């Protein structure tokens, strides 16, 4: 009788051990999936931003050259475009919390808590 109880306890112990191991492996796979998904999203965003940056640089150069020709000046177009970017930078600096910080923080919180639901 005592041997049966001991065999039952050993079997229960093995099942609990297998369960814990499975849960740990499942959590590892969930974390890996989450990290891979986020890294993929980050890479695609970075590539998109690089392409947009190239577009913006070439557009700025084109507008500068055009303004130089229209104003019949060698440098006026470049200064006008630089002044435009200075004004945009100051606007971003003044409203950086509303424009960048708060929306970014909200998005990160949503991403974190969406991953927790799974």
C-alpha positions in Angstrom: 0.0 0.0 0.0 2.8 2.4 0.9 4.5 1.7 -2.4 1.4 2.7 -4.3 1.2 6.0 -2.5 4.9 6.7 -3.2 4.4 5.8 -6.9 1.4 8.2 -7.0 3.4 11.0 -5.4 6.3 10.4 -7.8 3.9 10.5 -10.7 2.3 13.7 -9.4 5.7 15.3 -8.9 6.7 14.4 -12.4 3.5 15.8 -13.8 3.9 19.1 -11.9 7.5 19.3 -13.0 6.5 18.8 -16.6 3.7 21.4 -16.3 6.1 24.0 -14.8 8.7 23.3 -17.5 6.0 23.7 -20.2 4.7 26.9 -18.7 8.3 28.3 -18.6 8.9 27.3 -22.3 5.6 28.8 -23.3 6.5 32.1 -21.6 9.9 32.1 -23.3 8.2 31.6 -26.7 5.8 34.4 -26.0 8.6 36.8 -25.1 10.6 35.8 -28.2 7.5 36.3 -30.3 6.9 39.7 -28.8 10.6 40.8 -29.2 10.8 39.6 -32.8 7.5 41.4 -33.7 8.7 44.7 -32.0 12.1 44.5 -33.7 10.5 43.9 -37.0 8.2 46.9 -36.5 11.1 49.0 -35.4 13.3 48.1 -38.4 10.4 48.9 -40.8 9.9 52.3 -39.2 13.6 53.1 -39.3 13.7 52.2 -43.0 10.6 54.3 -43.7 12.1 57.3 -41.8 15.4 57.0 -43.7 13.6 57.0 -47.0 11.5 60.0 -45.9 14.7 61.8 -44.8 16.2 61.3 -48.2 13.1 62.6 -49.8 13.1 65.7 -47.6 16.8 66.4 -48.2 16.4 66.2 -52.0 13.2 68.2 -51.9 14.9 70.9 -49.8 17.8 71.0 -52.2 15.5 71.3 -55.2 13.4 74.1 -53.6 16.6 75.9 -52.6 18.0 75.8 -56.1 14.7 76.9 -57.5 14.5 79.8 -55.1 18.0 80.8 -56.0 17.1 80.9 -59.6 13.9 82.8 -59.1 15.5 85.3 -56.7 18.6 85.6 -59.0 20.9 85.0 -56.0 23.5 82.4 -55.3 22.5 81.9 -51.6 19.1 83.4 -50.9 17.2 80.2 -51.6 19.3 78.2 -49.2 18.9 80.8 -46.5 15.1 80.8 -47.0 14.9 77.0 -46.7 17.2 77.1 -43.7 14.9 79.7 -42.1 11.9 77.5 -42.7 13.6 74.6 -41.0 14.6 76.9 -38.1 11.0 77.9 -37.6 9.8 74.3 -37.7 12.5 73.3 -35.2 11.4 76.1 -32.8 7.8 75.1 -33.1 8.7 71.5 -32.3 10.9 72.6 -29.4 8.1 74.7 -27.9 5.4 72.0 -28.3 7.6 68.9 -27.9 5.6 67.5 -25.0 2.3 67.7 -26.9 3.7 66.8 -30.3 6.2 64.1 -29.4 6.5 63.1 -25.7 2.9 62.4 -24.7 1.8 60.6 -27.9 5.0 58.5 -27.8 4.5 57.6 -24.1 0.8 56.7 -24.8 1.7 54.5 -27.7 4.4 52.7 -25.7 2.0 52.0 -22.9 -0.6 50.6 -25.3 2.0 48.3 -26.9 3.2 47.1 -23.5 -0.3 46.4 -22.2 -1.4 44.7 -25.5 1.4 42.3 -25.1 0.4 41.6 -21.5 -3.1 40.5 -22.6 -1.8 37.5 -24.5 
